């Protein structure tokens, strides 16, 4: 395996196997393309290090998944249609890509991607919203506000720094309903039974909104690409390759 530059050097990827490249993988938040070197071993594939993760530099502006999808499109356009695999955050990008650039996608495999929200987003506590206002007008110092954010935020939010934290806030509030309805590529959704980051009920609804999608549940598995979940994803990839 070796690092390969794509899209005029704007993004880097792990090369797996040789050419022609038939599979492109997009990793989850806080992860890297290295997650796919095992699951895709023996295939001709590229596992992209999305901007802000692994060795690829972060964006200089606050991107949404549509911005990430445009960059991935630029990266894979010279390859011709490929099977795109997306885990978690990478699955969100893959859905945007499949909806906007269907000619680039010969098959789509999604796992643990938060695509459908079944319950309304709860507002932050009133005390937190008041603190934000007081911080904005200079009555609470940034250090105190950061401490409050840390207590209120998820592990991923607290681990994110600088512009990547702003990107995370933007992307977790996106809606994919229109994108799901526009997907025409053959699609496989492979979900861990105990996934809490992308609950199985929401994954099932997403599968029903993609025309002709195949839905698979892997018993006992959760969100991350463990060997068992990876093996099920690999089966879907091989089916997509035909």
C-alpha positions as protocol buffer text, in pm:
chain_id: "A"
residue {
  index: 1
  type: UNK
  ca { x: 0 y: 0 z: 0 }
}
residue {
  index: 2
  type: UNK
  ca { x: 109 y: 355 z: -71 }
}
residue {
  index: 3
  type: UNK
  ca { x: -22 y: 708 z: -36 }
}
residue {
  index: 4
  type: UNK
  ca { x: -161 y: 856 z: -356 }
}
residue {
  index: 5
  type: UNK
  ca { x: -248 y: 1220 z: -423 }
}
residue {
  index: 6
  type: UNK
  ca { x: -581 y: 1291 z: -594 }
}
residue {
  index: 7
  type: UNK
  ca { x: -761 y: 1599 z: -729 }
}
residue {
  index: 8
  type: UNK
  ca { x: -438 y: 1789 z: -799 }
}
residue {
  index: 9
  type: UNK
  ca { x: -300 y: 1705 z: -456 }
}
residue {
  index: 10
  type: UNK
  ca { x: -599 y: 1834 z: -259 }
}
residue {
  index: 11
  type: UNK
  ca { x: -671 y: 1496 z: -103 }
}
residue {
  index: 12
  type: UNK
  ca { x: -465 y: 1188 z: -21 }
}
residue {
  index: 13
  type: UNK
  ca { x: -562 y: 823 z: -29 }
}
residue {
  index: 14
  type: UNK
  ca { x: -432 y: 480 z: 62 }
}
residue {
  index: 15
  type: UNK
  ca { x: -385 y: 272 z: -252 }
}
residue {
  index: 16
  type: UNK
  ca { x: -494 y: -87 z: -204 }
}
residue {
  index: 17
  type: UNK
  ca { x: -410 y: -337 z: -479 }
}
residue {
  index: 18
  type: UNK
  ca { x: -348 y: -220 z: -833 }
}
residue {
  index: 19
  type: UNK
  ca { x: -534 y: -74 z: -1126 }
}
residue {
  index: 20
  type: UNK
  ca { x: -790 y: -16 z: -1255 }
}
residue {
  index: 21
  type: UNK
  ca { x: -939 y: 119 z: -933 }
}
residue {
  index: 22
  type: UNK
  ca { x: -1287 y: -26 z: -885 }
}
residue {
  index: 23
  type: UNK
  ca { x: -1366 y: 71 z: -524 }
}
residue {
  index: 24
  type: UNK
  ca { x: -1333 y: 402 z: -336 }
}
residue {
  index: 25
  type: UNK
  ca { x: -1387 y: 415 z: 41 }
}
residue {
  index: 26
  type: UNK
  ca { x: -1482 y: 711 z: 260 }
}
residue {
  index: 27
  type: UNK
  ca { x: -1416 y: 682 z: 634 }
}
residue {
  index: 28
  type: UNK
  ca { x: -1600 y: 805 z: 941 }
}
residue {
  index: 29
  type: UNK
  ca { x: -1550 y: 1115 z: 1154 }
}
residue {
  index: 30
  type: UNK
  ca { x: -1225 y: 1113 z: 1346 }
}
residue {
  index: 31
  type: UNK
  ca { x: -1101 y: 814 z: 1148 }
}
residue {
  index: 32
  type: UNK
  ca { x: -890 y: 778 z: 831 }
}
residue {
  index: 33
  type: UNK
  ca { x: -863 y: 579 z: 513 }
}
residue {
  index: 34
  type: UNK
  ca { x: -655 y: 326 z: 705 }
}
residue {
  index: 35
  type: UNK
  ca { x: -983 y: 181 z: 839 }
}
residue {
  index: 36
  type: UNK
  ca { x: -1041 y: 18 z: 500 }
}
residue {
  index: 37
  type: UNK
  ca { x: -701 y: -135 z: 428 }
}
residue {
  index: 38
  type: UNK
  ca { x: -812 y: -463 z: 587 }
}
residue {
  index: 39
  type: UNK
  ca { x: -1174 y: -480 z: 464 }
}
residue {
  index: 40
  type: UNK
  ca { x: -1070 y: -404 z: 105 }
}
residue {
  index: 41
  type: UNK
  ca { x: -750 y: -612 z: 94 }
}
residue {
  index: 42
  type: UNK
  ca { x: -710 y: -791 z: -236 }
}
residue {
  index: 43
  type: UNK
  ca { x: -927 y: -546 z: -428 }
}
residue {
  index: 44
  type: UNK
  ca { x: -814 y: -257 z: -648 }
}
residue {
  index: 45
  type: UNK
  ca { x: -924 y: 27 z: -427 }
}
residue {
  index: 46
  type: UNK
  ca { x: -852 y: 372 z: -290 }
}
residue {
  index: 47
  type: UNK
  ca { x: -930 y: 458 z: 73 }
}
residue {
  index: 48
  type: UNK
  ca { x: -948 y: 836 z: 84 }
}
residue {
  index: 49
  type: UNK
  ca { x: -819 y: 1037 z: 380 }
}
residue {
  index: 50
  type: UNK
  ca { x: -1089 y: 1304 z: 389 }
}
residue {
  index: 51
  type: UNK
  ca { x: -973 y: 1665 z: 448 }
}
residue {
  index: 52
  type: UNK
  ca { x: -904 y: 1721 z: 815 }
}
residue {
  index: 53
  type: UNK
  ca { x: -825 y: 1356 z: 886 }
}
residue {
  index: 54
  type: UNK
  ca { x: -517 y: 1138 z: 848 }
}
residue {
  index: 55
  type: UNK
  ca { x: -250 y: 1309 z: 636 }
}
residue {
  index: 56
  type: UNK
  ca { x: -491 y: 1530 z: 438 }
}
residue {
  index: 57
  type: UNK
  ca { x: -499 y: 1894 z: 551 }
}
residue {
  index: 58
  type: UNK
  ca { x: -820 y: 2043 z: 687 }
}
residue {
  index: 59
  type: UNK
  ca { x: -1035 y: 2271 z: 472 }
}
residue {
  index: 60
  type: UNK
  ca { x: -976 y: 2643 z: 509 }
}
residue {
  index: 61
  type: UNK
  ca { x: -1350 y: 2715 z: 522 }
}
residue {
  index: 62
  type: UNK
  ca { x: -1641 y: 2556 z: 709 }
}
residue {
  index: 63
  type: UNK
  ca { x: -1741 y: 2274 z: 475 }
}
residue {
  index: 64
  type: UNK
  ca { x: -2060 y: 2074 z: 460 }
}
residue {
  index: 65
  type: UNK
  ca { x: -2084 y: 1725 z: 315 }
}
residue {
  index: 66
  type: UNK
  ca { x: -2173 y: 1874 z: -24 }
}
residue {
  index: 67
  type: UNK
  ca { x: -1827 y: 2039 z: -30 }
}
residue {
  index: 68
  type: UNK
  ca { x: -1663 y: 1709 z: 62 }
}
residue {
  index: 69
  type: UNK
  ca { x: -1866 y: 1533 z: -207 }
}
residue {
  index: 70
  type: UNK
  ca { x: -1751 y: 1780 z: -473 }
}
residue {
  index: 71
  type: UNK
  ca { x: -1388 y: 1715 z: -382 }
}
residue {
  index: 72
  type: UNK
  ca { x: -1440 y: 1338 z: -390 }
}
residue {
  index: 73
  type: UNK
  ca { x: -1606 y: 1376 z: -731 }
}
residue {
  index: 74
  type: UNK
  ca { x: -1301 y: 1562 z: -859 }
}
residue {
  index: 75
  type: UNK
  ca { x: -1078 y: 1288 z: -717 }
}
residue {
  index: 76
  type: UNK
  ca { x: -1261 y: 993 z: -871 }
}
residue {
  index: 77
  type: UNK
  ca { x: -1382 y: 1142 z: -1199 }
}
residue {
  index: 78
  type: UNK
  ca { x: -1070 y: 1021 z: -1389 }
}
residue {
  index: 79
  type: UNK
  ca { x: -1133 y: 665 z: -1267 }
}
residue {
  index: 80
  type: UNK
  ca { x: -1471 y: 613 z: -1431 }
}
residue {
  index: 81
  type: UNK
  ca { x: -1767 y: 463 z: -1239 }
}
residue {
  index: 82
  type: UNK
  ca { x: -1661 y: 295 z: -913 }
}
residue {
  index: 83
  type: UNK
  ca { x: -1823 y: 129 z: -614 }
}
residue {
  index: 84
  type: UNK
  ca { x: -1822 y: 382 z: -331 }
}
residue {
  index: 85
  type: UNK
  ca { x: -1817 y: 259 z: 29 }
}
residue {
  index: 86
  type: UNK
  ca { x: -1909 y: 505 z: 304 }
}
residue {
  index: 87
  type: UNK
  ca { x: -1885 y: 452 z: 680 }
}
residue {
  index: 88
  type: UNK
  ca { x: -2058 y: 697 z: 916 }
}
residue {
  index: 89
  type: UNK
  ca { x: -1954 y: 1052 z: 813 }
}
residue {
  index: 90
  type: UNK
  ca { x: -1816 y: 904 z: 490 }
}
residue {
  index: 91
  type: UNK
  ca { x: -2159 y: 755 z: 424 }
}
residue {
  index: 92
  type: UNK
  ca { x: -2316 y: 1100 z: 441 }
}
residue {
  index: 93
  type: UNK
  ca { x: -2066 y: 1221 z: 182 }
}
residue {
  index: 94
  type: UNK
  ca { x: -2126 y: 912 z: -32 }
}
residue {
  index: 95
  type: UNK
  ca { x: -2501 y: 983 z: -35 }
}
residue {
  index: 96
  type: UNK
  ca { x: -2442 y: 1343 z: -144 }
}
residue {
  index: 97
  type: UNK
  ca { x: -2209 y: 1218 z: -416 }
}
residue {
  index: 98
  type: UNK
  ca { x: -2444 y: 946 z: -542 }
}
residue {
  index: 99
  type: UNK
  ca { x: -2732 y: 1194 z: -561 }
}
residue {
  index: 100
  type: UNK
  ca { x: -2538 y: 1470 z: -738 }
}
residue {
  index: 101
  type: UNK
  ca { x: -2298 y: 1272 z: -960 }
}
residue {
  index: 102
  type: UNK
  ca { x: -2467 y: 940 z: -1040 }
}
residue {
  index: 103
  type: UNK
  ca { x: -2246 y: 883 z: -1345 }
}
residue {
  index: 104
  type: UNK
  ca { x: -1948 y: 832 z: -1111 }
}
residue {
  index: 105
  type: UNK
  ca { x: -2112 y: 557 z: -903 }
}
residue {
  index: 106
  type: UNK
  ca { x: -2152 y: 196 z: -1016 }
}
residue {
  index: 107
  type: UNK
  ca { x: -2260 y: 82 z: -671 }
}
residue {
  index: 108
  type: UNK
  ca { x: -2303 y: 225 z: -322 }
}
residue {
  index: 109
  type: UNK
  ca { x: -2232 y: 50 z: 10 }
}
residue {
  index: 110
  type: UNK
  ca { x: -2326 y: 235 z: 330 }
}
residue {
  index: 111
  type: UNK
  ca { x: -2263 y: 135 z: 689 }
}
residue {
  index: 112
  type: UNK
  ca { x: -2338 y: 320 z: 1012 }
}
residue {
  index: 113
  type: UNK
  ca { x: -2423 y: 644 z: 831 }
}
residue {
  index: 114
  type: UNK
  ca { x: -2651 y: 887 z: 1020 }
}
residue {
  index: 115
  type: UNK
  ca { x: -2886 y: 978 z: 734 }
}
residue {
  index: 116
  type: UNK
  ca { x: -3230 y: 1001 z: 893 }
}
residue {
  index: 117
  type: UNK
  ca { x: -3332 y: 1171 z: 1216 }
}
residue {
  index: 118
  type: UNK
  ca { x: -3636 y: 1000 z: 1373 }
}
residue {
  index: 119
  type: UNK
  ca { x: -3675 y: 1243 z: 1663 }
}
residue {
  index: 120
  type: UNK
  ca { x: -3646 y: 1623 z: 1674 }
}
residue {
  index: 121
  type: UNK
  ca { x: -3312 y: 1764 z: 1780 }
}
residue {
  index: 122
  type: UNK
  ca { x: -3331 y: 1867 z: 2146 }
}
residue {
  index: 123
  type: UNK
  ca { x: -3236 y: 2224 z: 2223 }
}
residue {
  index: 124
  type: UNK
  ca { x: -2944 y: 2291 z: 2457 }
}
residue {
  index: 125
  type: UNK
  ca { x: -3041 y: 2362 z: 2815 }
}
residue {
  index: 126
  type: UNK
  ca { x: -3156 y: 2718 z: 2888 }
}
residue {
  index: 127
  type: UNK
  ca { x: -2853 y: 2779 z: 3111 }
}
residue {
  index: 128
  type: UNK
  ca { x: -2621 y: 2689 z: 2822 }
}
residue {
  index: 129
  type: UNK
  ca { x: -2806 y: 2918 z: 2578 }
}
residue {
  index: 130
  type: UNK
  ca { x: -2786 y: 3204 z: 2829 }
}
residue {
  index: 131
  type: UNK
  ca { x: -2414 y: 3142 z: 2875 }
}
residue {
  index: 132
  type: UNK
  ca { x: -2361 y: 3160 z: 2497 }
}
residue {
  index: 133
  type: UNK
  ca { x: -2535 y: 3497 z: 2488 }
}
residue {
  index: 134
  type: UNK
  ca { x: -2332 y: 3628 z: 2780 }
}
residue {
  index: 135
  type: UNK
  ca { x: -2011 y: 3505 z: 2616 }
}
residue {
  index: 136
  type: UNK
  ca { x: -2103 y: 3675 z: 2291 }
}
residue {
  index: 137
  type: UNK
  ca { x: -2142 y: 4012 z: 2464 }
}
residue {
  index: 138
  type: UNK
  ca { x: -1827 y: 3967 z: 2671 }
}
residue {
  index: 139
  type: UNK
  ca { x: -1974 y: 3894 z: 3013 }
}
residue {
  index: 140
  type: UNK
  ca { x: -1844 y: 3535 z: 3027 }
}
residue {
  index: 141
  type: UNK
  ca { x: -1481 y: 3467 z: 2923 }
}
residue {
  index: 142
  type: UNK
  ca { x: -1401 y: 3224 z: 2643 }
}
residue {
  index: 143
  type: UNK
  ca { x: -1231 y: 2985 z: 2886 }
}
residue {
  index: 144
  type: UNK
  ca { x: -1550 y: 2944 z: 3089 }
}
residue {
  index: 145
  type: UNK
  ca { x: -1758 y: 2901 z: 2772 }
}
residue {
  index: 146
  type: UNK
  ca { x: -1521 y: 2635 z: 2641 }
}
residue {
  index: 147
  type: UNK
  ca { x: -1559 y: 2445 z: 2969 }
}
residue {
  index: 148
  type: UNK
  ca { x: -1938 y: 2456 z: 2929 }
}
residue {
  index: 149
  type: UNK
  ca { x: -1909 y: 2336 z: 2567 }
}
residue {
  index: 150
  type: UNK
  ca { x: -1692 y: 2046 z: 2677 }
}
residue {
  index: 151
  type: UNK
  ca { x: -1947 y: 1936 z: 2937 }
}
residue {
  index: 152
  type: UNK
  ca { x: -2234 y: 1962 z: 2686 }
}
residue {
  index: 153
  type: UNK
  ca { x: -2056 y: 1822 z: 2381 }
}
residue {
  index: 154
  type: UNK
  ca { x: -2011 y: 1467 z: 2253 }
}
residue {
  index: 155
  type: UNK
  ca { x: -1675 y: 1291 z: 2254 }
}
residue {
  index: 156
  type: UNK
  ca { x: -1631 y: 1370 z: 1883 }
}
residue {
  index: 157
  type: UNK
  ca { x: -1716 y: 1735 z: 1940 }
}
residue {
  index: 158
  type: UNK
  ca { x: -1470 y: 1765 z: 2226 }
}
residue {
  index: 159
  type: UNK
  ca { x: -1195 y: 1593 z: 2024 }
}
residue {
  index: 160
  type: UNK
  ca { x: -1243 y: 1826 z: 1726 }
}
residue {
  index: 161
  type: UNK
  ca { x: -1031 y: 2140 z: 1712 }
}
residue {
  index: 162
  type: UNK
  ca { x: -1059 y: 2471 z: 1527 }
}
residue {
  index: 163
  type: UNK
  ca { x: -1240 y: 2465 z: 1196 }
}
residue {
  index: 164
  type: UNK
  ca { x: -1308 y: 2091 z: 1222 }
}
residue {
  index: 165
  type: UNK
  ca { x: -1534 y: 2157 z: 1518 }
}
residue {
  index: 166
  type: UNK
  ca { x: -1732 y: 2408 z: 1310 }
}
residue {
  index: 167
  type: UNK
  ca { x: -1752 y: 2155 z: 1026 }
}
residue {
  index: 168
  type: UNK
  ca { x: -1884 y: 1893 z: 1264 }
}
residue {
  index: 169
  type: UNK
  ca { x: -2156 y: 2125 z: 1395 }
}
residue {
  index: 170
  type: UNK
  ca { x: -2259 y: 2207 z: 1038 }
}
residue {
  index: 171
  type: UNK
  ca { x: -2268 y: 1850 z: 912 }
}
residue {
  index: 172
  type: UNK
  ca { x: -2457 y: 1694 z: 1203 }
}
residue {
  index: 173
  type: UNK
  ca { x: -2745 y: 1930 z: 1133 }
}
residue {
  index: 174
  type: UNK
  ca { x: -2777 y: 1846 z: 763 }
}
residue {
  index: 175
  type: UNK
  ca { x: -3077 y: 1677 z: 601 }
}
residue {
  index: 176
  type: UNK
  ca { x: -3044 y: 1401 z: 341 }
}
residue {
  index: 177
  type: UNK
  ca { x: -3407 y: 1326 z: 254 }
}
residue {
  index: 178
  type: UNK
  ca { x: -3388 y: 1466 z: -100 }
}
residue {
  index: 179
  type: UNK
  ca { x: -3053 y: 1294 z: -165 }
}
residue {
  index: 180
  type: UNK
  ca { x: -3182 y: 952 z: -60 }
}
residue {
  index: 181
  type: UNK
  ca { x: -3475 y: 980 z: -300 }
}
residue {
  index: 182
  type: UNK
  ca { x: -3244 y: 1074 z: -590 }
}
residue {
  index: 183
  type: UNK
  ca { x: -3003 y: 782 z: -563 }
}
residue {
  index: 184
  type: UNK
  ca { x: -3019 y: 552 z: -866 }
}
residue {
  index: 185
  type: UNK
  ca { x: -2710 y: 335 z: -813 }
}
residue {
  index: 186
  type: UNK
  ca { x: -2754 y: -17 z: -676 }
}
residue {
  index: 187
  type: UNK
  ca { x: -2723 y: 32 z: -300 }
}
residue {
  index: 188
  type: UNK
  ca { x: -2641 y: -191 z: -3 }
}
residue {
  index: 189
  type: UNK
  ca { x: -2686 y: -82 z: 360 }
}
residue {
  index: 190
  type: UNK
  ca { x: -2501 y: -293 z: 619 }
}
residue {
  index: 191
  type: UNK
  ca { x: -2577 y: -204 z: 981 }
}
residue {
  index: 192
  type: UNK
  ca { x: -2456 y: -319 z: 1319 }
}
residue {
  index: 193
  type: UNK
  ca { x: -2748 y: -435 z: 1530 }
}
residue {
  index: 194
  type: UNK
  ca { x: -2628 y: -233 z: 1831 }
}
residue {
  index: 195
  type: UNK
  ca { x: -2518 y: 84 z: 1654 }
}
residue {
  index: 196
  type: UNK
  ca { x: -2596 y: 383 z: 1876 }
}
residue {
  index: 197
  type: UNK
  ca { x: -2425 y: 650 z: 1664 }
}
residue {
  index: 198
  type: UNK
  ca { x: -2652 y: 562 z: 1369 }
}
residue {
  index: 199
  type: UNK
  ca { x: -2939 y: 365 z: 1522 }
}
residue {
  index: 200
  type: UNK
  ca { x: -3067 y: 65 z: 1332 }
}
residue {
  index: 201
  type: UNK
  ca { x: -3424 y: 202 z: 1315 }
}
residue {
  index: 202
  type: UNK
  ca { x: -3301 y: 513 z: 1133 }
}
residue {
  index: 203
  type: UNK
  ca { x: -3082 y: 303 z: 905 }
}
residue {
  index: 204
  type: UNK
  ca { x: -3383 y: 92 z: 807 }
}
residue {
  index: 205
  type: UNK
  ca { x: -3584 y: 404 z: 723 }
}
residue {
  index: 206
  type: UNK
  ca { x: -3294 y: 531 z: 510 }
}
residue {
  index: 207
  type: UNK
  ca { x: -3286 y: 199 z: 323 }
}
residue {
  index: 208
  type: UNK
  ca { x: -3657 y: 233 z: 247 }
}
residue {
  index: 209
  type: UNK
  ca { x: -3603 y: 578 z: 97 }
}
residue {
  index: 210
  type: UNK
  ca { x: -3343 y: 453 z: -153 }
}
residue {
  index: 211
  type: UNK
  ca { x: -3504 y: 282 z: -448 }
}
residue {
  index: 212
  type: UNK
  ca { x: -3426 y: -91 z: -451 }
}
residue {
  index: 213
  type: UNK
  ca { x: -3174 y: -79 z: -164 }
}
residue {
  index: 214
  type: UNK
  ca { x: -3065 y: -403 z: 6 }
}
residue {
  index: 215
  type: UNK
  ca { x: -3073 y: -398 z: 386 }
}
residue {
  index: 216
  type: UNK
  ca { x: -2852 y: -621 z: 606 }
}
residue {
  index: 217
  type: UNK
  ca { x: -2827 y: -629 z: 986 }
}
residue {
  index: 218
  type: UNK
  ca { x: -2516 y: -777 z: 1149 }
}
residue {
  index: 219
  type: UNK
  ca { x: -2608 y: -930 z: 1483 }
}
residue {
  index: 220
  type: UNK
  ca { x: -2415 y: -817 z: 1788 }
}
residue {
  index: 221
  type: UNK
  ca { x: -2215 y: -549 z: 1605 }
}
residue {
  index: 222
  type: UNK
  ca { x: -2214 y: -176 z: 1677 }
}
residue {
  index: 223
  type: UNK
  ca { x: -2081 y: 128 z: 1490 }
}
residue {
  index: 224
  type: UNK
  ca { x: -1710 y: 77 z: 1426 }
}
residue {
  index: 225
  type: UNK
  ca { x: -1568 y: -144 z: 1153 }
}
residue {
  index: 226
  type: UNK
  ca { x: -1480 y: -449 z: 1360 }
}
residue {
  index: 227
  type: UNK
  ca { x: -1365 y: -762 z: 1174 }
}
residue {
  index: 228
  type: UNK
  ca { x: -1718 y: -906 z: 1177 }
}
residue {
  index: 229
  type: UNK
  ca { x: -1887 y: -590 z: 1049 }
}
residue {
  index: 230
  type: UNK
  ca { x: -1605 y: -538 z: 798 }
}
residue {
  index: 231
  type: UNK
  ca { x: -1660 y: -889 z: 662 }
}
residue {
  index: 232
  type: UNK
  ca { x: -2029 y: -813 z: 601 }
}
residue {
  index: 233
  type: UNK
  ca { x: -1934 y: -486 z: 429 }
}
residue {
  index: 234
  type: UNK
  ca { x: -1686 y: -677 z: 213 }
}
residue {
  index: 235
  type: UNK
  ca { x: -1962 y: -915 z: 102 }
}
residue {
  index: 236
  type: UNK
  ca { x: -2174 y: -618 z: -5 }
}
residue {
  index: 237
  type: UNK
  ca { x: -1880 y: -465 z: -193 }
}
residue {
  index: 238
  type: UNK
  ca { x: -1820 y: -790 z: -380 }
}
residue {
  index: 239
  type: UNK
  ca { x: -2189 y: -807 z: -472 }
}
residue {
  index: 240
  type: UNK
  ca { x: -2172 y: -449 z: -596 }
}
residue {
  index: 241
  type: UNK
  ca { x: -1870 y: -536 z: -809 }
}
residue {
  index: 242
  type: UNK
  ca { x: -2066 y: -824 z: -959 }
}
